[in-house]
Amino acid sequence: MGKKKEKPINLNELEEEEKMKYEIAEELGLLDRVLAQGWKSLTSKETGRIGGLVTKRRREQEDRTAQPEKKYRKQEEERQNFDKTTHF
């Protein structure tokens, strides 16, 4: 069985989620090992930590983009409730 050829990684041409993985690996001090030996060189604890932080950041990004919509819906509900309770 032949050994898999590993191509060099260009950090500028990665998709957003992949970039995030590499950024988190760098923050955790693991990027050098990942670049030299690949993701397989990490322990399950290290990869789990990276995956958990990716999930956390993705949720934070989704919350930030959904905030204006949530705020609008809440204002609309408050207006409707006010209209229902105000009878002149």
Secondary structure in CASP SS format (residue, H / E / C, confidence):
PFRMAT SS
TARGET T0000
AUTHOR 0000-0000-0000
METHOD secondary structure of the structure
MODEL  1
M C 1.00
G C 1.00
K C 1.00
K C 1.00
K C 1.00
E C 1.00
K C 1.00
P C 1.00
I C 1.00
N C 1.00
L H 1.00
N H 1.00
E H 1.00
L C 1.00
E C 1.00
E H 1.00
E H 1.00
E H 1.00
K H 1.00
M H 1.00
K H 1.00
Y H 1.00
E H 1.00
I H 1.00
A H 1.00
E H 1.00
E H 1.00
L C 1.00
G C 1.00
L C 1.00
L H 1.00
D H 1.00
R H 1.00
V H 1.00
L H 1.00
A H 1.00
Q H 1.00
G C 1.00
W H 1.00
K H 1.00
S H 1.00
L C 1.00
T C 1.00
S H 1.00
K H 1.00
E H 1.00
T H 1.00
G H 1.00
R H 1.00
I H 1.00
G H 1.00
G H 1.00
L H 1.00
V H 1.00
T H 1.00
K H 1.00
R H 1.00
R H 1.00
R H 1.00
E H 1.00
Q H 1.00
E H 1.00
D H 1.00
R H 1.00
T H 1.00
A H 1.00
Q H 1.00
P H 1.00
E H 1.00
K H 1.00
K H 1.00
Y H 1.00
R H 1.00
K H 1.00
Q H 1.00
E H 1.00
E H 1.00
E H 1.00
R H 1.00
Q H 1.00
N H 1.00
F H 1.00
D H 1.00
K H 1.00
T H 1.00
T C 1.00
H C 1.00
F C 1.00
END
